Amino acid sequence: MRMTALTFVLGLLLALAALAVADQQPGSSDVPQGPLDAIERDYREGRLSVDGMALNVIKAIKYPGQLPERYQIVDLKSSPGARRCASMALVDIIEVWDELSDSVQAAYREAFLRPEPEFSYVSPGGYFKLHYDTSTVDSVPSADDDLSGVPDFVEACAAYLDTTLDVHLQLGWAYPPTDGALGGDTLYDIYFQQMSFYGYTVPEGAGPAPWNDFYSYIVLHNSFEGFASNMDPEGSVKGAAKVTCAHEFHHAVQFGYDATEDRWFQEMDAVHLEELVFDHTNDNYNYLPDFMEAPQKALMENSFHYYSTFLFPLYLAQRFDTSLMLAAWEGARYQTAFNALRDTIVERYGWTLDSAFAEFTTWNYITGGRDDGLH
């Protein structure tokens, strides 16, 4: 694919502008997008102690009614990312674990102690164990049209998880670290919760590897009703369930390489995997305005902007190959994933990350009415 000198220069200038903004305004964004974003900002700007940050994150995920009024941000329709995933807020807590008081550590352990639902169902592929209730606040929809004795919703989520695992293995990703016999056996455990988030993955404990790996479990929304619409052929509810299974399982896989890798890199990559696993759902289109309408925002911005940056690994997959992000995570065992990505592009293709980002920026410009049919 050829670019004219003009479009390349344009891309380079836009890329440099974005990097300049990153240097001047690290982690910036316009307004808090949901309670977790507001909590993170207050902590970053010194209005919350490390204990205060952790306690408010716990409340936002598990006990939202207990949140201070400042964080009772309930109008999330204008920011789909604010409801997407609570996993990175838990990663933030793990990173500062040794700085937390004993009482806050105990509060965290109690909040994220594995529940003991009434029923469980092993996915057809035999890798996942889905735990669910039918008579509590976290109950899943009860419809059982196939009369199997298992709610159709649970069977559907099990199928989506099996598909997700199959794609991961086809692309060469490793399994997540095992949790031993937690949850009753060695299967990977899935739970359901009534909450404002699509889901989250809990980095539960250090894994066996010499690098920074963690075993985990996943919590999914108990119905996926009330979220942003998407383009899934089976409807938005099933579409939301599909991409959340792909997104959260990818976090579990990431935790096997480096659980505390930069938040922006983890989320950028997890949204990208949604596209690879469930291409026709396009739930991530909901994030595109945050990217296309804010070219000054840095790729590395640690705000909900990072959901929209899935375009960059998608560009890398289309321009080079789908194994680049895997190589980045394999390298993350020993250095940052971003540096591993940089080194891999140089070694395999003789490109620098700067030149790739400049072309990526040009591709983003040549869209809409400027589309030339070549990018």
Secondary structure, DSSP 8 states (H G I E B T S, - for coil): ----HHHHHHHHHHHHHHHHHHHHSTT--SS--SHHHHHHHHHHTTSS-HHHHHHHHHHHHH-GGGS-GGG-----TT-GGGGTB-HHHHHHHHHTGGGS-HHHHHHHHHHTS----SEEEE-TTSSEEEEE-SSSTT------TT-SSS-HHHHHHHHHHHHHHHHHHHHT-------TTGGGSSSEEEEEE-SSSSEEEEEEEE-SSSSS-EEEEEEEESS-TTS-----TT-HHHHHHHHHHHHHHHHHHHHHHHTTS-HHHHHHHHHHHHHHH-TTT-GGGGGHHHHHT-TTS-TT--SGGGGGGGHHHHHHHHHT-TTHHHHHHHHTTTS-HHHHHHHHHHHHHS--HHHHHHHHHHHHHS-GGG--S--
